[in-house]
């Protein structure tokens, strides 16, 4: 039994708005670190076999976590712990957390061991182009085995983080991704030249950094926060425990069901691996697309889930529907305008990552993929909100079944678009797939009378769309008046000028059309 320190005061908790802003600020800082990471790894390894193997090495660990713990242990656990919290039974909540955490660490540990054994077979199956490429295959297997144990740290951090989220404490979760990205950068910087068994570690230093970042950023930090908030943990393994069985019942659909959010990268890697550097190019486009997406999407989703769950458990159905629809409307509105900025300034954004072994041609190829992906920024963001609305309502079965059907139907799209348009086709297929996924979730929520379409802020969405179109046109036109650039300093100046035009024009159009979005954002900041 661990003796915790006294609980944190209520002043350390957050509202939905302040939590979202805190996590967005964290995501912004983490996004900047992620950009540094991408720049540095591109500089060191370029678009070639080493980075292809590294990016592909995440796929088996991700699948293991997805099928053994539902991809996000905290989603189901938050629902359970929130009920204990509402009933004033913190002791019962801690008992439930203890048994779920300990029992699933054993299960996940067995899964990690099996995955370590069968990693070569998975790499051969999941990466078509690696089958006749001994270098990429060998590197990928080694790094897969290095990264696999990090899933234990991620699960531990997710469980501890769920206790903090239920108490509206988000400060530890805010710092977790910063430490994670920092760990990868530190691993590359300090270890890539280290000689082990007569050879430099090279790209394997990134995999070591992943494990270190996951341990420090998720497991240790969130555990510290959970114990500081008053957690009483006991080492308990009990597969028959009522709380464990409830968690398993909620999580099982997430474990056996599949989602395009997860399998999008699996499909992309399978086809992109057929060309040397293909995984790196589209992986860079995806990661750079995720930088702004991670600021407005997951942060808002993570902050909203405990509040949605609380409304639903209080049987405030109308408030629940309005709350989800308001979050979707605002997030999609912001997403449309950020998409306009990304598309207009894509060439200069991507050129910043040129250098070292990452050539001008590599940056140009990434630009095309990035532009295609950028059209669906808002859709990717609100998909997470709609999914969390189901989870808050303790319905994990419906999105799991729908997701599985969508993945099966979408798989041929990747084949068709890849053979028609090569790498660009994979980006198009990703866009089409996520649109189908998001529209299906929204329709199912409406049919189940959980979230009504009528509660969406259509007028606000129309104003944001108009602002996005006008801001894009103005930014695109303004940048064409600037001289051609060939240095990173000039790229930054162009980005600064274009961003200023985009921000000013978007704000003018929103205010002219009577949008409430600027005032809402300012009020949230206040």
N, C-alpha and C positions, 0 to 999 in steps of 0.2 A: 504493500500500500504506500502510495506516495502522498506526502503531506503537502498540500498546495498552499500558496500564499493567499491572502484574503482576496475576494472578488474585487474586480475593478469597479470604480464608481459609475453611477448611471450616466454621468456627463461624458463618459468615453464612448457611449453608444451613438448610433446614427439613425437618422431618418432615411427613407428610400432615396430622397434627393441628395442628401449629404453623402450617403454611402456610395451612390453612383458617381458623384463628383470625385470622391477620394479614390475610388478604383479607376476612374478615368485618368486621374492625375498619375496614379501608379502605372497604368497601362501606357501613358504617354512616356514616362521615364523608362519603362521597360522596353517600349518601342524604340526609343532612341538607342538604348543598349543593343537591341536586336539589330538595328541598322549598322551599328559599329561592328557587331559580330559578323553580319553578312559581308560587310566591306572587307573585314580582316581575313575571313576565310576565303573569300574570292581572291584577294590579293595573294594569299599563300598557296592556294590549290587550284584556282581557276575553274573553268567548266570542263572537267575531265574525269578520269576514272576514280580518283581519290574522293572527290566531293560527291560524285554519283553514289559511291559505296556508302559514304557516311549518311547521306540523306535517306538512302534505302534501308539503312540499319535501324531506323525508328519504327518500321512497319510492323515487325513481329512483336516488339514490346507493346506497341499501341494496341494491336489486336488482342494480346494476352489480357491487358487491363480491360479492354472493351467487353470481352466475353466472360471474364471471371468476376469483375466487379461492376459491370454495367457501364463502363467507360467513365462514370462520374459518381463515385460512392456517395458523395454528399447530397446528391439530388434526393434520393430516397431517405437518407438519414435525417435530413433537415425536416422532412415532413413528420417523422416519428418524434424527433427531439422537440419540435415545436409544440406537439400535442402535450408532451410532458411539461413543457415550459408554461403553456397556457393553464394547465391544471395545478401549477405550483409545486410539481413533484420533480425538483432538480436531482434528487437522489436516485429516483427511478430512471431518469434520463441518463445519468452517469453509469448506472448498471447496464442499461441497454447499449450505450456506446462501448463499454468495456468488452462485453461479450461479442458484439459484432466485430470490433477491431481485432481482438485476439484470434477469434475463430477464422476470420477471413485472411489474416496474415498467414496462418498455417496453410490454408487452401492456396493462396496466391504463391506462397513459397514453393509448394509442390509444383504449381504451374510453371514457375520460373525454372526449376530444375529440368522439367520435361522440355521446355522451350530451349534451354541450353543444349540439350542432347540433339534435338531435331532441327536446330537452326540451319544447318546446311541444306536440308530438304526444303525448308520453307523458302530460303533465298532462291533456290533453283526454280521453284514453282511460281513465285511472286514477281520475278524479274526476268521477263522473256529474254532480254538481251544479255543477261549475265551467264546464260547456259554455255556459251562458247567463249566466255571471257574469264579466264582463270584469275586474272589480277583483281578485277572488280568483285568477283564472286568470293575470293578468299578474304579480301579486305572487309566486305560486307558481313560475312559470317563472324569474323573476329570482333568487329565493332558491335554487332547485334548482341553477342554474348557479353560484352562489356556493359552495354546499356540496360540489358534485361533486369538486373537487380534494382535499378532505379525505380521500377514500378512499385516495389515495396515501400520506398520512401514516399512516393507520390500518394499511395493509398493511405499511409499513416497521416500525411499532411492533409489529405482530403477529409478524413474522419475528424481530425482535430479542428480543422477549419470549419466544419459544419456546426460544431458546438459554438464556435465564436460567431458564426453568421446568425444563428438563432438568437443570440444575445445582442445582435446588431453591432458587433465589434468587427470592424473590417481592417484595422490598421495593420495587422500581421499579414493578412491576405494581400494587402497592398504592396508590401515589401517582398513577398515571396518571388514573383517573377523577376524582380530586379536582381536578387541574389542568384537566381537560376541562370539568367543570361550572363551575369558577371562571372559565374563559375565556368561557363563555356569559353568566354574570352580569356580568362586567366589560364585555363588549361592549354589553350592554343599558344598563348604568349610565352608561358613559362616552360611548357613541356614539348613543343613540337620538334625541338632540336635535341632533346634528351636521347641519349643512345642507350638502348636496351637490347641485350643479346647481339651486340655488334651492329645494330641498325637504329637510326633515329625513329622516334615514335611517329613523327609526321602527322597524318590526319587522325591517327588514333588518339592523339592528345585531345581532340574535340570530344570524343566519346567519354574519356576520363573526366573532362570538364562537365559533361552532362550529369554524370553520377554525383560529382561533388556539388554541383549547383542544386540538384534535386534534394540531396541530403540536407544541405544548409538552408535552402530557400523554402522548402515545403515541410519536410519532416521535423527538423529541429525548431524552426521559427514558429510554426503553428502549434507544435507541442508546448513550447514555452508559453505562448499566449493562452492556450487552453488551461494549463495548470495555474497560470496566473489569474485566470478568471474564476478559479475555484473548483476545477475538475477533481473528482475523486475517482481515480482509475484503479481497477483490480484486474489482475491477470486471470481471465476466465475463458475456458474453451468449452462450449456447450452448443452442439448442433440442434438440440431440442428446446433451447430457451425460447420463450414466447416472443421476446423482442427480436431475436435473431430470425425466427421463422417469419415474422411480419416483415422485417427488412428484406429477407430473401424473396418473399412473395411480391413485394413492390419492385425489387430489383431484377427478378427473373426475366420479365419481358425485356428489360434493357440488356440483359445478358444474351438472350437467345434471339432477340430481334436485332436487325441491323439498320443502320442509317446512312444516308448518302453523305452526311457530314463526315463520317468516319471513312467510308469506302471510296470517296472521291479521290483521295491521294493514292489509295491502293490501285484503282483503275489507271490513274495517270502514270504511276510508276511502272506498271506492267508494260504499257506501250512505249513510254518515253525511254525506257532502258534499252530499246533497240538501237539507239544512236549514242555514240560516245559523247558524254556531256549533256545528253537530253534531260536526264533527271535534274541536273543542276540548273539548267536554264529555266525550265518550268517551275522547279522548286524555288528558285530565286523570285520569279514572278509571283508565285503564291505567297511566299514569305513577305515580300515587299507590299503586296496587296493586303496581307494580314496586319501590317503595322498600323494603318489607320482603322482597319476593321476591329482590331483588338482594343482600341481606345473606346469606340462607341458601342461595340456589340457585347462581348462577354462581360465587360464591367457592368453594364446596365442589367444584363441578365442575372449575374451573380447577386447584385444588390437587390433585385426585384423579387427573387424567389421566396425568401422568408416573409416578405410583406404580402405577396400573393397568397402564400399558404395560410397566413394568419387571417386574411379576409375570408378565405374559403371556409376555414374551420369555424369561424364565427358566424357562418351561414349568411354572409352579406353578399349574395349572388350578384345583385345589380352593381354594387361597388366593385366587385371582382371584375366584372365585364368591362366597366368603365376604366378601371385601373390598367388592365392589360391593353385595352384599345388605345388609351392615352400614351402608354409606353411605346406601343408599336407605331403610332402616328408620329410621335416626336422623333423616334429613332430613324424611321424611314425618311422623314423630312430631312434630317441632318445627313443621312446617308446619301441622298440624291445630290445634295449640294457638294459634299466631299467628293463624290464620284466625278462631278464636273471639274473640280480642281485637279484630281488625279489624272484624268484623261487629257486635259488641256496642257498639263506640264509634264506629262510622262517622259518625253525624250530627255529632259534635263534632270529629272529625278533618277532615271536609270543610269545616266552617264556618270553620276556621282560614284557609282559602284565599279566603274572601270578603273583598272590599274593593276600592276603586278601581272599575274597570270590570267587575269580576266580582261579580255581584249575588247576593242571597240565593236567588233562584230558580235561578240557575246552580249554586250550591252544593248546593241540594236535588236537582236533577237528577243531578248528579255522584254524590251519596250513593247513590241507587238503583242506578246502574250499578256503583259500587264494591262494594256489598254482594254483588251477583250474581257479580262476578269473584272476590271474596275466597274463595268456597267452594273454588276450585281452586288455592290457593296451593301446597299440598304437591305437587299433581300436576305443576304447572309446574316445580317445583324438581327432582323426581326424574326428570322427562323428560330433563333434561340429564345426569344420572348414567348413565342407561341408554344414551343416545346415545354418551357417551364410552366406555362399555364396548365398544361396537362399534369405535370408533376406536382404542382401545388394542389391540384384537385385529387391527388392520390390515384391518378389514372396513368400508369406507365404502359398498360397493355395496348391502348389505341395507337399512340405514336409508334410503338414498336412494330405492330402489325403493318401499319401504313408505311413505315420506313422500309421494312423488308420488301414489301411489294414494289415500292419505288426503286429500290436498289436493283431488284431483279429486272424491272422494266427498263432501267437506265443503262444497264451494262452494255446492251447492244449499241446504244448511242455513242459511247466512247469508241467502239470498234468502227462504226460507220464514219464518224467525224474524223477520227485519226487517219483512216485510209483515204478520206477525201481531202483533208487539209493538213495532214501531218501534225506537228506539235500544236499549231493554231487550232486544229480541230479538237484537241483535248481541252483547251480553254473554253471553246464554245460549248462542248458537252457538259463541262462543269457548270457553266451558266444556266443551261437549259435544265439540268438536273436539279439544281438548288431552287429554281423557280417552281418546278413541279412539287418539290418537297414542301416548300413554304406555303404554296397555295393549298395543298392538301391538308396541312395542319390547320390552317385558318378555316377551311370549309368544314372540317370535322368538329372544331370547337363551336362553330356556328350551329351545326346540326344537333349537337349535344346540348344546346342552349347554355353553354358556358360563357362564350364570348360572342356577342352579336356584331355582325358587320355594321349595323346601324350606329354603333358607338364609335366607329372610326371617325377621325376628324378630317373628312374629305376636303373641306374648304381649305384647311391648313396645308394639306398635302398638295393641293393644286397650286397654292401660292409658292410652296417650296419648289415644286417642279418648274414653275415659271422662272423663279429666281435662279435655279440651277442652269436652265437653258441660256438665259441671258448672260449669266456670269461666265459660263463656258465660252460663249461666243466672244464676249469682250476680252477674256483672258487669251484665247486663241489668237484673236486679231492683234492684241497689244504685243504679244511675244514675237509676232512676225515682223514687227517694226524694229526689233532689237537685232544687233549684228550677230552673225553666226559665232558660236563659241567653241572652244577646243580645250578649255582648262576647267578644273573643278571650281576655281574661284569665279570664273565667268558663269558657270552653271548656277552657283549660289546666288549671284546677283540677278540672274534671269528668274530664278525661282522666287526670290524676294519681290521683285517687281511684279511678276505674274500673280503672286499670292495677294499682294496689296490690291491689285485691280479686281481680282476675284472677290475678295472680302468686301470691298467698298461697293461694288456693283450688286452683289448678293444682298447686302444690308439695305441698300437703297430700294431695290425691287421689293423686298419683304415689307419694308415700312410703307412703301407706296401702295401696296396691296392690302395693307391693314393686318399683316401677320402678327400673331401674338408670340411667335417663337423667339425673337430677340429678347423681349421682356421676360419670358419664362426662363431663358438661359441666364440672364442677368440676375433674376430673382433667386435662382438656384445657387448661383455663386455667392450671392449675399448671404 
